[in-house]
Structure formats: structure tokens, C-alpha cells
Amino acid sequence: MKADACAVPSASGSTRNRWRRRQCWCRLCQYLGGGSGTVNICFPSEHVVTTGEVRWHDSVADSGNAMKRGFCPTCGTPLFSLAESRSHLTFIRAGALDDPALLGPQAIIWTDAAPAWAHHDPDLPHYPAQIPPVA
């Protein structure tokens, strides 16, 4: 699994059964997604590798967690984020991958922060805010 950005993230296929995929509508993800929510794929950090330079932006998420958000300094593509509260996990942006259609969301989080026009798949679980972290 790799991205078509200048600083390419990839994750080991051996972790496939542990992937958690969530569409997030927190305000910061809306900024990253150009107004829409983002689909983020959770991987154990030790299985994530990048090529090329990554720049970091520090912020605080709607949950209150300190976040580091990695992006490609050449093309500006948002690549992934790291939460201080879950440093063992890396959240790769599905939109940075070569084929994001392969990895649709399994749940939708921060629905209370979504704009009124947002469409939420009725077949997926919805959560008004952050849900407990994956192990």
C-alpha cells in the first residue's frame, strides 16, 4: 500500500487485519479535506515507512489531544497524523494512497462537527465525537 505523493507513506500488508478506517468530521480534518471529512487508516506505527521528506505541523485536535500532522513539503499532500495519546499508532490519510477506493471507512466519527450538507453513509456506525482508541 503506497501513496502517490512526493513523500510516500507505506504500511506493511501484514497488518491488514488491524486496519481501522474512519471518516472523521472533526474541524481539523475538515480543514485538511478542503471542507469535507477525511478517511484515516490506522496502523501500528512500527509498520509505517516513508520515503522522501516529511514536514510536521503541531496542533490540538477537537478531542484535546496534541497532534503531529505530516505532509509532503513538495506537493503539500496531507499524509498522516500522530496523536500524543496514541503514539503507537499512525493514521494515514486514505486520500494520499494510490487507490483510496480500496479502503473505505468502517465508521464515521465527529458527526456533530459535520456541516449540515454532509452525507453520512447510513450503513456505517456514526459517533458524535471521538470513539475509544483502537489497541
N, C-alpha and C positions, 0 to 999 in steps of 0.2 A: 504494500500500500504506500503510494508516494504522492507528493504534491507537485504541481506544475508551476511552482514559484521559484524564484532565484535561490532562496534558502529553503531547501526541500526537506520537510519532515517526513519521516517514515516510521512505521511501527512494526514490530515483529508479528508475523502471521500466527505464531504460536499462542498469542494472547487473544485470539478471536473470540473464544468463549467468554472472555471477561469484558468485552467491549460493552460500554453503556453509551447509548446515543440519545441525547436530549436536545429538543429545540428549546432555547432559552429566550425569554422575552424581557429579561431584566434591562434596565435602561442602558447600561454599558454595552450589552450585546446588541441592542438596537442601534447604538452609535456605530459599532463595528460592522453591522449588517446593512448600513445605509438606510436605516429606518425599520427594517424587518428584524425578526428574531434570527438567531444563528443556531445551526445544528453543530453540537460539540460532541466529540467522541472521546471517551475516557480510556486511557491506557495506563498501565503501571509505568512510572517514569523511566525505570531501567530498560524498558523496551523501546523507547523513543530515541531516534537518532536524527540529527540534522546535518545537511551539507551546506556550506556557504555561511555567510554571516547572518546572525540574528540580532536585531535591536530589541531593547526591552523598554516597556513603559509601565511604571508602577501606578496602581490605582487602588481604590477601595470599592468593592462590589456592593450592590444593594443589600446583600446579606451582612455586610460589615466586615467581611473577610478581606485581608490585604491580598492583592493580586499582582502578578507579574504577567504582562501580556507581550508575547513575542511576535514580531513582524519582520518581513523582509525589507531591509533598508533600500534595496534597489527598486523593487516594484511596489512596495507598500502593502503587499498581501498580508492580512492578519493570519498568523499560523497557529498559535496555540496560547494557552494560559496555564499558569501555575497558581494555585491557592496556597497561601501560607498555612492554612488549617489542614490541607491535604497535600503536603509536599511530596508524598509518594505517588501522586497521580499527575498525569499531564492530559490536558484537554485540547485535542487537535480540532481545528475548525474544518468541518466537512467541506466547506466551500473552497478550501485550499487544495483538496485532493484532485487527482486526475479525473476520477469519476465519482462525484459526490452522490449520484443516484443510487449507488450500491449500498449506501449507509444512511437510510432514512431514520428519523427519530423513533424511539421507542416510548417516549413520554414528552410532555410539554410542561415546562416549568416557568414560573413567574408570569402566569396568565393575568394576574391582577395588574401587572405593569404594561400589558399589551395595549396598543391603541384600539379603539372601537372597531376599526375596519379589519383587524387581524382575523384570519381564518384559522381555527384550531380543528384539526382532524378529530371528528367525533369518535373514531375507533381507538384513539390513544388515551392513556390516562392523563388527566390535567391536574396541575398543582398550582395553587395561587401564589406560592413563593418557592423558596429553596426546599428541596427534599433532603433527607439524611444522606450523607456521603456514602458512596459505594466502598466496600472494603478494599 
